[in-house]
Amino acid sequence: MKSLRLLLVLIFLSVLAKSSTAQRKAEIAFSGGVVNYIGDLANEKFFPYSSAATGAAVTLRNFAGSPRNRYKTFDMQVRLSWHRLQYDETDPIGDMKGLELRNYLRGISFRNDLFGAETGFTYNIFLNRNQPLWKPSFSFFVMAGIGVFYGQPKADLFRGDATLSNRYFFWKDGSVRDRAENPQGIGKEVERDGRYETNLRNWNTEGQGYDKEIHRTAPYDLWNIGIPLGAGVRYVFNKQWTFSAELNYYYFFTDFLDDVSERYATYEELRAAFPDDEQFEMAKYISDPTGLGTDGYISAATSRRGNPELKDAFSFFSVEASYKFTWKKKSVYGQFTSR
């Protein structure tokens, strides 16, 4: 965690260093768009399009160059971002529901609001370098960087208070009911309340840290390093305003942005971590919401909870508006003016 915080400090120091020396101009940009989580959970065979959620970012760029140039071939940017990652394997996709969904029996869901600070380098490709840059024109770009991200995976597993009496029961026909599936079909359909009240990391869903002496793995970290890669197109509207469309792919070195990596916690591990009977039953449910993923043992009959070979990632398609401002030093103090 110390290395992650150090990286965060370095990101902001890079901006301060530039602004305190030869800084003469910069652009501030605001963007929003669509986030698609890519990880262990999915009912789609290829791209998990049903994971679509929202994201936004504020970016400072073009602060390393001369005020005479609109863009340089290489430039640096710093970005603060929010991306909502989510997936629910019990949600219908089109006309498919229940057992028609590939991973419905596993039935895991999560939401993670990921907040990040990143820095990156941009390579700009100009269609006509001889055209004055204050005139309307298009350019393309690619970028790569590194960032620090914080996020806590949660789930909507209870109606109201987090007690066993308020848990959801997922029937094989795709309905959510107030009691376990039974031959008589007795059970009232309920609506999930959309409150992501369950902090998944607290419930040792894969047996993390269940014993201080012989624990299998330590609880995963909520701070993580991500590698953003991207490409896009810019339209320079006038001296102040530029509009862009950008597609980014964020790769992480963790497999726990979704709280899913490898296997279900055994009942022995959960009992060791939660000796109270009610807490133990809660932990069983939170790790395996449908009750069909594991029988409490590690064996050939136990389905995998995730794939530890594939780290988590997400894509972000966004549109952006950026505004150019310049810095003039009049004395010891300075002021921002726009051009």
Backbone hydrogen bonds in HBPLUS format (Angstrom, degrees):
<---DONOR---> <-ACCEPTOR-->    atom                        ^
c    i                          cat <-CA-CA->   ^        H-A-AA   ^      H-
h    n   atom  resd res      DA  || num        DHA   H-A  angle D-A-AA Bond
n    s   type  num  typ     dist DA aas  dist angle  dist       angle   num
A0005-ARG N   A0001-MET O   3.04 MM   4  6.35 159.6  2.08 152.7 157.3     1
A0006-LEU N   A0002-LYS O   2.92 MM   4  6.13 148.7  2.02 145.3 154.6     2
A0007-LEU N   A0003-SER O   3.03 MM   4  6.24 152.6  2.11 140.9 147.5     3
A0008-LEU N   A0004-LEU O   3.07 MM   4  6.38 152.3  2.15 144.3 151.7     4
A0009-VAL N   A0005-ARG O   3.02 MM   4  6.31 154.4  2.08 146.3 152.3     5
A0010-LEU N   A0006-LEU O   2.96 MM   4  6.24 157.8  2.01 150.3 156.4     6
A0011-ILE N   A0007-LEU O   3.03 MM   4  6.29 147.5  2.13 147.5 155.5     7
A0013-LEU N   A0009-VAL O   2.94 MM   4  6.18 154.4  2.01 151.1 159.5     8
A0014-SER N   A0010-LEU O   2.99 MM   4  6.09 147.4  2.10 144.4 151.1     9
A0015-VAL N   A0012-PHE O   3.16 MM   3  5.24 126.3  2.46  96.7 109.6    10
A0016-LEU N   A0012-PHE O   3.08 MM   4  6.42 164.2  2.11 151.4 155.4    11
A0017-ALA N   A0013-LEU O   2.84 MM   4  5.94 157.6  1.89 150.7 156.4    12
A0018-LYS N   A0014-SER O   3.36 MM   4  6.45 157.0  2.42 134.4 139.5    13
A0019-SER N   A0015-VAL O   2.97 MM   4  6.20 162.8  2.00 154.5 159.8    14
A0020-SER N   A0016-LEU O   3.02 MM   4  6.03 133.0  2.25 142.3 152.6    15
A0021-THR N   A0018-LYS O   3.31 MM   3  5.52 160.9  2.35 104.8 110.4    16
A0327-TRP N   A0024-ARG O   2.75 MM 303  4.80 167.3  1.77 124.1 127.3    17
A0026-ALA N   A0325-PHE O   2.93 MM 299  5.66 151.8  2.01 170.6 168.8    18
A0325-PHE N   A0026-ALA O   2.94 MM 299  5.66 169.3  1.95 159.1 161.9    19
A0027-GLU N   A0061-ARG O   2.85 MM  34  5.30 140.9  2.01 156.8 161.2    20
A0061-ARG N   A0027-GLU O   2.98 MM  34  5.30 159.4  2.02 146.3 153.1    21
A0028-ILE N   A0323-TYR O   3.02 MM 295  5.49 157.7  2.07 151.9 152.5    22
A0323-TYR N   A0028-ILE O   2.86 MM 295  5.49 161.4  1.90 152.8 154.8    23
A0029-ALA N   A0059-THR O   2.79 MM  30  4.99 154.9  1.86 149.5 155.7    24
A0059-THR N   A0029-ALA O   2.91 MM  30  4.99 161.3  1.95 139.0 145.1    25
A0030-PHE N   A0321-ALA O   3.00 MM 291  5.66 161.5  2.04 153.6 154.7    26
A0321-ALA N   A0030-PHE O   3.10 MM 291  5.66 159.2  2.14 152.0 155.7    27
A0031-SER N   A0057-ALA O   3.04 MM  26  5.30 163.6  2.06 153.3 154.1    28
A0057-ALA N   A0031-SER O   3.03 MM  26  5.30 152.5  2.11 139.4 139.8    29
A0032-GLY N   A0319-VAL O   3.19 MM 287  5.93 151.5  2.28 158.6 164.9    30
A0319-VAL N   A0032-GLY O   3.13 MM 287  5.93 160.5  2.17 155.3 153.3    31
A0033-GLY N   A0055-GLY O   3.11 MM  22  5.53 154.3  2.18 142.8 142.7    32
A0055-GLY N   A0033-GLY O   3.20 MM  22  5.53 137.1  2.40 139.2 138.1    33
A0034-VAL N   A0317-PHE O   2.86 MM 283  5.37 142.5  2.00 157.3 160.6    34
A0317-PHE N   A0034-VAL O   3.01 MM 283  5.37 157.1  2.07 156.3 156.9    35
A0035-VAL N   A0053-ALA O   2.90 MM  18  5.04 164.0  1.93 122.3 127.7    36
A0053-ALA N   A0035-VAL O   2.83 MM  18  5.04 146.4  1.95 143.2 152.9    37
A0036-ASN N   A0315-SER O   2.99 MM 279  5.22 158.7  2.04 140.4 145.1    38
A0315-SER N   A0036-ASN O   2.95 MM 279  5.22 157.4  2.00 140.3 145.3    39
A0038-ILE N   A0313-ALA O   2.82 MM 275  5.07 157.9  1.87 147.1 139.7    40
A0313-ALA N   A0038-ILE O   2.90 MM 275  5.07 143.7  2.03 154.0 162.5    41
A0049-TYR N   A0047-PHE O   2.85 MM   2  5.70 131.2  2.09 112.5  97.3    42
A0051-SER N   A0048-PRO O   3.12 MM   3  5.76 164.2  2.14 118.4 122.3    43
A0052-ALA N   A0049-TYR O   3.32 MM   3  5.87 156.8  2.37 119.0 119.8    44
A0084-ARG N   A0054-THR O   3.11 MM  30  5.85 159.1  2.16 160.4 166.5    45
A0056-ALA N   A0082-TRP O   2.89 MM  26  5.43 155.5  1.95 154.1 161.4    46
A0082-TRP N   A0056-ALA O   2.89 MM  26  5.43 157.3  1.94 164.9 163.5    47
A0058-VAL N   A0080-LEU O   2.87 MM  22  5.35 158.7  1.92 157.9 165.0    48
A0080-LEU N   A0058-VAL O   2.92 MM  22  5.35 163.8  1.94 159.4 163.3    49
A0060-LEU N   A0078-VAL O   2.79 MM  18  5.26 166.3  1.81 161.9 166.7    50
A0078-VAL N   A0060-LEU O   2.83 MM  18  5.26 158.5  1.87 153.4 160.8    51
A0069-ASN N   A0066-SER O   3.22 MM   3  5.79 155.8  2.28 116.1 121.6    52
A0124-ASN N   A0073-THR O   2.72 MM  51  4.88 163.3  1.75 146.6 152.2    53
A0075-ASP N   A0122-THR O   2.93 MM  47  5.13 147.6  2.04 143.0 150.2    54
A0122-THR N   A0075-ASP O   2.74 MM  47  5.13 165.0  1.76 146.7 151.5    55
A0077-GLN N   A0120-GLY O   2.91 MM  43  5.44 155.3  1.97 156.3 157.9    56
A0120-GLY N   A0077-GLN O   2.98 MM  43  5.44 157.7  2.03 150.4 154.0    57
A0079-ARG N   A0118-GLU O   2.87 MM  39  5.26 165.2  1.89 152.0 154.9    58
A0118-GLU N   A0079-ARG O   2.87 MM  39  5.26 162.9  1.90 154.5 160.0    59
A0081-SER N   A0116-GLY O   2.96 MM  35  5.11 162.4  1.99 139.7 142.9    60
A0116-GLY N   A0081-SER O   2.96 MM  35  5.11 162.9  1.99 136.2 140.1    61
A0083-HIS N   A0114-LEU O   2.87 MM  31  5.15 158.7  1.91 146.8 154.1    62
A0114-LEU N   A0083-HIS O   2.79 MM  31  5.15 163.1  1.82 162.5 157.1    63
A0085-LEU N   A0112-ASN O   2.89 MM  27  5.07 177.4  1.89 148.8 147.9    64
A0112-ASN N   A0085-LEU O   2.76 MM  27  5.07 158.7  1.80 153.4 155.9    65
A0087-TYR N   A0110-PHE O   3.24 MM  23  5.77 157.5  2.29 146.9 147.6    66
A0110-PHE N   A0087-TYR O   2.94 MM  23  5.77 148.6  2.04 160.2 169.1    67
A0091-ASP N   A0088-ASP O   3.26 MM   3  5.64 163.8  2.29 110.9 115.7    68
A0089-GLU N   A0108-ILE O   3.10 MM  19  5.66 172.2  2.10 146.2 148.5    69
A0093-ILE N   A0096-MET O   3.00 MM   3  5.26 148.8  2.10 141.0 150.7    70
A0096-MET N   A0093-ILE O   3.03 MM   3  5.26 155.4  2.09 133.2 129.9    71
A0100-GLU N   A0097-LYS O   3.10 MM   3  5.40 155.4  2.16 134.9 132.3    72
A0101-LEU N   A0098-GLY O   2.99 MM   3  5.87 168.4  2.01 126.9 130.6    73
A0099-LEU N   A0172-LYS O   3.24 MM  73  5.85 140.2  2.41 169.0 157.7    74
A0104-TYR N   A0101-LEU O   3.44 MM   3  5.30 173.2  2.44 108.8 107.8    75
A0106-ARG N   A0103-ASN O   3.20 MM   3  5.48 131.3  2.45 103.0 115.0    76
A0107-GLY N   A0103-ASN O   3.11 MM   4  6.41 166.0  2.13 153.5 157.5    77
A0111-ARG N   A0154-LYS O   2.76 MM  43  5.29 133.3  1.98 145.1 153.3    78
A0154-LYS N   A0111-ARG O   2.84 MM  43  5.29 158.7  1.88 147.9 155.0    79
A0115-PHE N   A0150-TYR O   2.88 MM  35  5.28 168.1  1.89 155.1 153.8    80
A0150-TYR N   A0115-PHE O   2.75 MM  35  5.28 160.7  1.79 155.0 160.5    81
A0117-ALA N   A0148-VAL O   2.95 MM  31  5.51 151.4  2.04 153.4 162.6    82
A0148-VAL N   A0117-ALA O   2.91 MM  31  5.51 159.2  1.95 155.3 155.7    83
A0119-THR N   A0146-ILE O   3.01 MM  27  5.80 164.2  2.03 161.7 160.8    84
A0146-ILE N   A0119-THR O   2.96 MM  27  5.80 156.3  2.01 165.8 170.9    85
A0121-PHE N   A0144-ALA O   2.87 MM  23  5.73 157.1  1.93 169.9 165.0    86
A0144-ALA N   A0121-PHE O   3.15 MM  23  5.73 150.7  2.24 151.1 159.7    87
A0123-TYR N   A0142-VAL O   2.85 MM  19  5.41 168.1  1.86 163.9 167.7    88
A0142-VAL N   A0123-TYR O   3.07 MM  19  5.41 150.1  2.16 142.2 151.2    89
A0125-ILE N   A0140-PHE O   2.62 MM  15  4.96 173.7  1.63 155.3 153.3    90
A0140-PHE N   A0125-ILE O   2.89 MM  15  4.96 165.0  1.91 151.3 151.4    91
A0131-GLN N   A0128-ASN O   3.25 MM   3  5.70 157.9  2.31 110.5 116.6    92
A0135-LYS N   A0132-PRO O   3.17 MM   3  5.80 164.9  2.19 116.6 121.3    93
A0137-SER N   A0236-VAL O   3.22 MM  99  5.28 138.1  2.40 125.0 136.9    94
A0236-VAL N   A0137-SER O   2.80 MM  99  5.28 157.2  1.85 164.7 165.8    95
A0139-SER N   A0234-ARG O   2.97 MM  95  5.25 146.2  2.08 143.5 147.8    96
A0234-ARG N   A0139-SER O   2.73 MM  95  5.25 168.3  1.74 159.0 162.3    97
A0141-PHE N   A0232-GLY O   3.04 MM  91  5.50 151.5  2.13 146.6 144.9    98
A0232-GLY N   A0141-PHE O   2.98 MM  91  5.50 150.9  2.06 151.0 151.5    99
A0143-MET N   A0230-GLY O   2.90 MM  87  5.14 157.4  1.95 137.4 136.7   100
A0230-GLY N   A0143-MET O   3.00 MM  87  5.14 159.4  2.04 144.4 141.6   101
A0145-GLY N   A0228-PRO O   3.06 MM  83  5.46 136.9  2.25 156.8 160.1   102
A0147-GLY N   A0226-GLY O   2.95 MM  79  5.29 146.5  2.06 157.1 159.7   103
A0226-GLY N   A0147-GLY O   3.02 MM  79  5.29 161.5  2.06 136.6 142.0   104
A0149-PHE N   A0224-ASN O   2.82 MM  75  5.29 161.2  1.86 159.4 165.2   105
A0224-ASN N   A0149-PHE O   2.84 MM  75  5.29 159.3  1.88 153.7 160.6   106
A0151-GLY N   A0222-LEU O   3.21 MM  71  5.67 155.4  2.28 147.2 153.7   107
A0200-LEU N   A0153-PRO O   3.20 MM  47  6.01 145.4  2.32 140.0 149.4   108
A0155-ALA N   A0198-THR O   2.99 MM  43  5.17 139.1  2.16 132.2 144.6   109
A0198-THR N   A0155-ALA O   3.15 MM  43  5.17 163.8  2.18 159.6 157.7   110
A0159-ARG N   A0166-ASN O   2.86 MM   7  5.12 157.6  1.91 141.2 147.3   111
A0163-THR N   A0161-ASP O   2.90 MM   2  5.77 124.1  2.22 112.0  95.6   112
A0166-ASN N   A0163-THR O   2.90 MM   3  5.45 156.8  1.95 116.5 124.1   113
A0167-ARG N   A0164-LEU O   3.28 MM   3  5.22 170.5  2.29 108.6 109.1   114
A0169-PHE N   A0177-ARG O   3.08 MM   8  5.13 140.8  2.24 147.6 150.7   115
A0177-ARG N   A0169-PHE O   2.84 MM   8  5.13 165.8  1.86 148.9 153.1   116
A0171-TRP N   A0175-SER O   2.98 MM   4  5.46 159.6  2.03 161.4 165.8   117
A0174-GLY N   A0171-TRP O   2.99 MM   3  5.63 160.2  2.03 121.5 124.9   118
A0190-VAL N   A0176-VAL O   2.88 MM  14  5.86 162.3  1.91 146.8 149.6   119
A0178-ASP N   A0188-LYS O   3.03 MM  10  5.66 133.8  2.25 142.5 156.0   120
A0185-GLY N   A0182-ASN O   2.96 MM   3  5.43 157.8  2.01 115.9 123.2   121
A0197-GLU N   A0195-ARG O   2.97 MM   2  5.54 126.9  2.26 107.4  91.8   122
A0202-ASN N   A0199-ASN O   3.19 MM   3  5.87 145.4  2.32 116.2 124.2   123
A0203-TRP N   A0200-LEU O   3.09 MM   3  5.59 166.4  2.11 117.9 122.3   124
A0207-GLY N   A0204-ASN O   2.94 MM   3  4.91 167.3  1.96 115.0 114.3   125
A0265-ALA N   A0205-THR O   3.12 MM  60  5.62 135.3  2.33 140.9 131.4   126
A0209-GLY N   A0217-THR O   2.58 MM   8  5.63 135.2  1.77 160.9 175.0   127
A0215-HIS N   A0211-ASP O   2.92 MM   4  4.59 111.0  2.41 145.4 140.5   128
A0227-ILE N   A0251-TYR O   2.72 MM  24  5.10 162.5  1.75 153.5 159.9   129
A0251-TYR N   A0227-ILE O   3.02 MM  24  5.10 169.3  2.03 135.7 136.0   130
A0229-LEU N   A0249-TYR O   2.89 MM  20  5.26 152.9  1.96 145.3 154.3   131
A0249-TYR N   A0229-LEU O   2.71 MM  20  5.26 158.3  1.75 159.4 166.9   132
A0231-ALA N   A0247-LEU O   3.09 MM  16  5.66 149.3  2.19 145.8 154.5   133
A0247-LEU N   A0231-ALA O   2.91 MM  16  5.66 171.2  1.92 170.4 171.5   134
A0233-VAL N   A0245-ALA O   2.99 MM  12  5.58 152.1  2.07 155.4 164.2   135
A0245-ALA N   A0233-VAL O   3.02 MM  12  5.58 152.9  2.10 157.3 165.5   136
A0235-TYR N   A0243-PHE O   2.69 MM   8  5.19 155.0  1.75 160.1 168.2   137
A0243-PHE N   A0235-TYR O   2.94 MM   8  5.19 166.6  1.96 146.3 148.1   138
A0237-PHE N   A0241-TRP O   3.01 MM   4  5.59 136.8  2.21 139.3 151.8   139
A0238-ASN N   A0241-TRP O   3.30 MM   3  5.50 160.2  2.34 146.5 147.4   140
A0324-LYS N   A0240-GLN O   2.82 MM  84  4.80 148.6  1.92 133.5 143.7   141
A0242-THR N   A0322-SER O   3.07 MM  80  5.24 153.3  2.14 143.9 148.4   142
A0322-SER N   A0242-THR O   2.86 MM  80  5.24 164.1  1.89 160.0 163.6   143
A0244-SER N   A0320-GLU O   2.94 MM  76  5.00 159.7  1.98 137.4 141.7   144
A0320-GLU N   A0244-SER O   2.91 MM  76  5.00 155.5  1.97 143.2 143.3   145
A0246-GLU N   A0318-SER O   2.95 MM  72  5.40 163.9  1.97 152.8 156.7   146
A0318-SER N   A0246-GLU O   2.91 MM  72  5.40 165.2  1.93 158.5 163.6   147
A0248-ASN N   A0316-PHE O   2.92 MM  68  5.11 163.0  1.95 138.4 144.1   148
A0316-PHE N   A0248-ASN O   2.90 MM  68  5.11 152.1  1.98 143.2 145.9   149
A0250-TYR N   A0314-PHE O   2.85 MM  64  5.38 175.6  1.85 170.2 171.7   150
A0314-PHE N   A0250-TYR O   3.11 MM  64  5.38 144.4  2.24 138.1 147.8   151
A0252-PHE N   A0312-ASP O   3.20 MM  60  5.77 146.4  2.32 171.6 166.2   152
A0312-ASP N   A0254-THR O   3.11 MM  58  6.37 167.3  2.13 150.1 153.3   153
A0259-ASP N   A0256-PHE O   3.17 MM   3  4.47 161.3  2.20  92.2  98.0   154
A0305-ARG N   A0262-GLU O   3.08 MM  43  5.37 140.7  2.24 128.1 131.1   155
A0306-GLY N   A0262-GLU O   3.22 MM  44  4.45 151.7  2.31 117.6 110.1   156
A0270-LEU N   A0266-THR O   3.04 MM   4  6.39 160.1  2.08 150.1 155.6   157
A0267-TYR N   A0296-GLY O   3.22 MM  29  4.76 158.3  2.27 114.9 118.3   158
A0271-ARG N   A0267-TYR O   2.83 MM   4  5.92 155.3  1.89 145.7 152.4   159
A0272-ALA N   A0268-GLU O   2.99 MM   4  6.17 152.6  2.07 143.8 151.0   160
A0273-ALA N   A0269-GLU O   3.09 MM   4  6.33 148.2  2.19 142.5 150.7   161
A0274-PHE N   A0270-LEU O   2.75 MM   4  5.80 145.3  1.87 145.7 156.1   162
A0280-PHE N   A0276-ASP O   2.84 MM   4  6.01 152.1  1.92 154.8 163.9   163
A0281-GLU N   A0277-ASP O   3.02 MM   4  6.29 158.7  2.06 150.3 154.8   164
A0282-MET N   A0278-GLU O   2.95 MM   4  6.18 150.6  2.04 144.7 153.5   165
A0283-ALA N   A0279-GLN O   2.92 MM   4  6.13 157.8  1.97 147.4 152.7   166
A0284-LYS N   A0280-PHE O   3.02 MM   4  6.32 153.7  2.09 147.8 154.6   167
A0285-TYR N   A0281-GLU O   3.13 MM   4  6.34 161.3  2.17 145.4 149.6   168
A0286-ILE N   A0282-MET O   2.93 MM   4  6.16 163.4  1.95 156.5 161.0   169
A0287-SER N   A0283-ALA O   3.06 MM   4  6.10 158.0  2.11 146.9 152.0   170
A0288-ASP N   A0284-LYS O   3.06 MM   4  6.09 148.3  2.17 141.5 150.4   171
A0291-GLY N   A0288-ASP O   2.98 MM   3  5.34 139.4  2.15 111.7 123.9   172
A0302-THR N   A0299-SER O   3.09 MM   3  5.37 155.2  2.15 106.6 114.2   173
A0310-LEU N   A0307-ASN O   3.20 MM   3  5.87 160.8  2.24 119.4 124.1   174
A0326-THR N   A0337-THR O   2.77 MM  11  5.48 167.0  1.79 163.0 167.3   175
A0337-THR N   A0326-THR O   3.01 MM  11  5.48 169.7  2.02 156.8 160.0   176
A0328-LYS N   A0335-GLN O   3.38 MM   7  6.04 173.0  2.39 174.3 173.2   177
A0335-GLN N   A0328-LYS O   3.39 MM   7  6.04 162.7  2.43 159.3 163.5   178
A0331-SER N   A0333-TYR O   3.30 MM   2  5.16 161.4  2.34 162.7 157.3   179
